[in-house]
Amino acid sequence: MSKKAAKKGFTAGLGQLTIPLVAIAILVIFNLIRDPSFFSIEIKHNIDGNSVLAGNLITVINGASELAILAMGMTLVTAACGGQDISVGAAAAIAGSVFVKVLKSGASINAGTVILAFLLACIVAMIFGAFNGTLVAVFNIQPMIATLILYTCGRSIAYWINGGATPTVDSGIVKAIGGFIPGVPIPTPVIIVVVMAIIFKLLFHFTSLELLTQSVGINGSAARLNGINPTFIKLLSFIILGVCVSVAGCIGVGRLGLINHETLLLDVEMDTILAVAIGGNNLGGGKFKILGSIIGAYVIQTLTITLYAMNVSSTDVKAYKAIVIILLVVIGSPVVKKKFEKFMAGRASKKAASEAKGA
């Protein structure tokens, strides 16, 4: 690849991240003006006596962990299928219920039991992901309609898995998954987000998944003519999202120390879709950038923490978030981008004509 082509690709990638980067910058500047100490970080001792990092910044990056992980998987589904999975919260509740069911089935909870519980939760979430993917990829049902089935009944399935109970999990290992590993001051969910991001990066680097997904999302018929199997790629994107769902569900269980099918990651679906949109990804499918979705998740969480810091009631937070997010999505829409590019091109033409005239 030539230097010119590489520079063009870098510029295009940076352009896609403009909206989320500008959004996070505005929120940071606003909070620093409102309260210069808003992003200060300090070391405190938690209830277990361990030294851990604390502060609003830690609260933001820690609180957005499940959302960031779900946004990674949702980005693939969006890119490949041109639609979104609205059942991720319900599927996470199912994965979390399976996780707890396996943990409670043994006499004691040790590292082996936790790993087994997580793997089984992954398998179950992947099966449900494959179910959604089959409806979309094989039967050509619009993703939001196809996943409405699991969105409607998923939490009921989670309820049945544990017999309607909300069993607690008394385990230091599970507690560490949603909190802190003893001796490590960084929240474990933040570390898990980094690990998941690295896995996606390696997956895209050593396979052609990124290119294949974008090709299918842009034009499935053309991709098929070029030897790509759109059905498989779409199905695979839902299965990968299933893995992300199980990881998020297990983190949620670790945070609470129990499974509550009614509240675990409740209403996370819309925030996940918005994180993908704010990240500059086309909701109609095609080109995507995982990093943009991750930043989008932190934009949403920063906005939430900011509103709470301003003493906005929990009932009003959603309304304020909706207003801000609508502005961000509209500004980043293809129509606005096209008009802005046309405006900038016109200015550049006038400037070039003025310089030529002056010469």
N, C-alpha and C positions, 0 to 999 in steps of 0.2 A: 504494500500500500504506500502511495506517495505521501510526502509530508503535507501537500496541499489537501489531499483526500482525508488524511487523518485529522487535520485541523478543521476541515469542514464537518467531519463526524463529531468531533469534540464540541464544536460550536452548536450543532444541532441538538446534541444531548444536553448541553448547558441550557439551551433555549427552552427545552421541555421542562427543566427544573426551575425556570424563572418564577412561576406563580408560587410554588411551595416555599422557595427560598425567600421571596419577597414577603410572603405572608408571615413566615416565622420571624423574619427581621423586624417587621412592623410590630408584632406582638412583643418581641424582646425590647425594642426601643420604648414602646408604650409602658411596659412594666417598669423599666429602669427610670423613666420620668416620674411615674406614679409612686414608685417605691424603689429607691436606689439599691436597697438591700434584698430585693425580691429574689434574685438568683444567687444569693449567698449560700455557700455550702459549709456546713459544720460537722464535726464529729461528735456523735452522741452514743450513749450506751442504751441498747434496747433492753427489753424485759429479761433477756437471757444473760445480760451482762456483757455482751459483745460490743466492741467499738464499730459503729456503722456510720456511713455518710447520711446526712439528713439535710433538709431544706426544700424549697419549692422546686428547684431544678431537678433534684433527685425524685421528688414526687411526680414530676411531669414524665421523665424518662422511664420511671418505674411503672407508673400508672398506665402508660400507653403500650406496654409490652404485648399484651394479648392482642390489642388492636393492630399493632405493627406486624405481628406474625400472621394474623388473618388477612391483612392487606396484601402481604406477599403472595399468598395463595390466590386471593381474589383477583389480583392483577393478571395472573396467568389465565384464569377462567374468562375474564373480561376480554383479554387480548385474543384468545382463541375462538371464543363463542359469540362475542359481540353482545354479551348480556351478563347479568350478575346473579350470584347465588344468594338468595335471601334467607337461607336456612342455616347459616353458619352458627348462629347463637344456639338454635335448637340442637344442631349436630354436636356442638361443644358440650351441651348438657348431657347428651347421650354418652359421649366419650368420657366425660367426667363421672357419670354414673357407673359405667363399666369399670373405670379405674378404681373407684371406691369399692365396688362389689368384689373385685378380685382381692383388694387389700384386706377386706373384712372377712374373706372366706378362709384365710389361714389363721393358725394359732398365734403367729407373731408377724410383725412387719419388719422385714430386713431389706437390704439393698436388692437382693434377688427377687423378692416379692414385688418391690416397686418397679423394677425393670420389666418383669413379666406383666404386671398390671398396665404399664404404659404401652407395651407392645400390643397387648390385646385391645386396648383402647384405640390404638392406631389402626389395627386391622378392622375393627368395627366401623370407625369413622371413614376408612377407605372404602369399605363395602357400601356405606350409605352414599359416599361420594360417587362411587361407580354407578349406583342406582340413579342418582341425579344426572350423571354424565350420559348414561344410556338413554334416558328420556330426551336429552338434548341432542346427542350425537347420532343416535340411531333413528329415533322417531321424529327428529327435527322439531321438537317442542321448544318454544321460546324459553330461555333459561329462567327468567323470573317466574313464569307460569309453572315450569317443571319443578322448580325448587319450592314453590308454594305448598306442595304436598307435605314435604318434610317440615317446613316452617309451621304448618298447622298442627301436625301430629307428633313432631319430634319431642317436645317436652313431655307429652303423655307417655311416650316410649321410655323416656328417662325416668319417669315416675314409676312405671311398671318394673323396671330393672331392679330397683331397690324396694319393691313392695310398698311404694308410697311413703316410705320413711325418709328422713334426712340424717343418715348416720354420720357421726363424727369420726375423724381419723386422728388418733393420738399417736403420731409418729414424728420423730425429729427429722427424718429424711424428707417426708412429705412437707413438713413445715418449712424446711430449708428451700424446697422448690419454689414456694410462693413468697419466701422471705429472704433470709440471709444464710449463707453457708458459714459456720463458725470460723472466725479468723479472716473472713473475706468481707471487707466493708461495702462492697458494691452489691446491690440487690441481685439475687439470682435470676429473676425474670429478665433483667437487662442483659445479663451474660447470655441467657438463652436466645434473646433476640439477635445478638451479635453472632452466635453460633449458627442460627438459622440463616442469617444474611450471608455468611461465609459459605454455607452449604449451597445456597442458590447461586452464588457467584461461581463456585467450582462446577456446579451442574451446567451452567451456561458456558463455562470456559472449556470443559472437556467433552461436551456434547453439542449437538446442533439444535437443541430444544428451543432456544431463544429464536433462532432464525425460522425454524419450522412453525412455531406458534404464531409468529408475526405473519408468515406467509399464509397460513390458514385463515387468520383473522382478517387479512386484507382482501383475499379472494380465494375462497375454498375450492372453487371449480378450477381455477388456474393452478392451484397447488396440487390438485389431484392429477392434472395433466402432466405435471412435472415429477410425478412419482411419489408424492407425499400422500399419506393416508389421513385425511381430515378427521375422520371418525375416531381414529386412535389418538390423535393429538388432543382432541376435545375431551375424550374420555380420560386421558392421562392428566389433563389440567385439573379435572374434578377430583381425581384420586390424590394428586399432590395437595390440593386444597384440603382434602380429608386429613392428611398428615398434619397440616398447619392447625386444623380445627382441634385435633386431639392434643397437640402441644398446648394450645391456648386453654383448652378445657382442664388439663392437668394442672396448669399454673393457677387457674381459678380455684380449683379444689385446694391447692397448696396454700393459697392466700387465706381462705375461709376455714380450712381444717375440717370441712364437711362438704357434702353435696346437697345443694338445694336446686332442684330441677326448675323451679319457678323463677329464680333470680340470677342463676349463673349466666353471666354475659348477656343479660337481658338487654334488648334493643341495640346490640352491637352491630347488627346487620347494616343499618343505615350509616353508622359511623364508618364501617369498613368500606362501603361503596363510596362514601364521600372522601375517604382517605385516598382511594384510587383516583377519583376525579380531581381532587386538589393536587395530586401528584403529577398532573399534566398528561395523564393517560387518556386515550380516546375510549369512551365508554361504548363506542360502536365496534370496537375490536381493532386489531392491527398492532402498530408499533407501541411498545410499552417500556417503562423504566421502573424496575423494582424499587430503586432508591427513592424515586419520587413518591411512591406510595408510602414508604417508611416515613419520609419527612411529612407527608400529609397526615399520618397518624399522630405525629408529635405536634403538628399545627392544631389539630382538634383537641388534643389533651391540654396543650398550653392555653388554648382559648377557654377550656372548661375550668382549669385551675385559676386563671385570671378572673373569671366571672365569680367564682366562689370567694376569691380574695377580696373582691369588691362588694362582698356581702349580698350578692344577688341570690335570691331564694332558689332552691332546687327546682321548684315548679316553673320559674321564669328562665332558668339557664337554657333549656331547650329552645325557647323562642329566640333568645339573643344569639345562640349558636346558629340557628336556622338563618337569621338575617345575615350574619357575617359570612356563612358558608355559601349562601345564595350569591352574594356579591363576588366571592372568590371564584365560584364555578362559572358565573356569567362572564367575568373578566377573562377567564381562561378558556372560554368557549371558542370553537373554530370561527364563528362569525365575527366575534370581536377581534380575534387574532388576525383574521384576514383583512379587516378594515384598518387595523393598526399597521400591518405590513404595507398596505396600499398607501396609507398616509405617510409612512416613513420613506417609501419609494418615491412618492411625489416630492417630498422635501429634498431628497437626494438629487432628483432630476433638476429641480429648480436651482439648487446650489451649484450643480455641475454646469448648468446653462449660464448662470451668473458669472462663474469663474471663467468660462470660455469667452463670454462677452467682454469681461474685464481684460483678458489677455489680448 
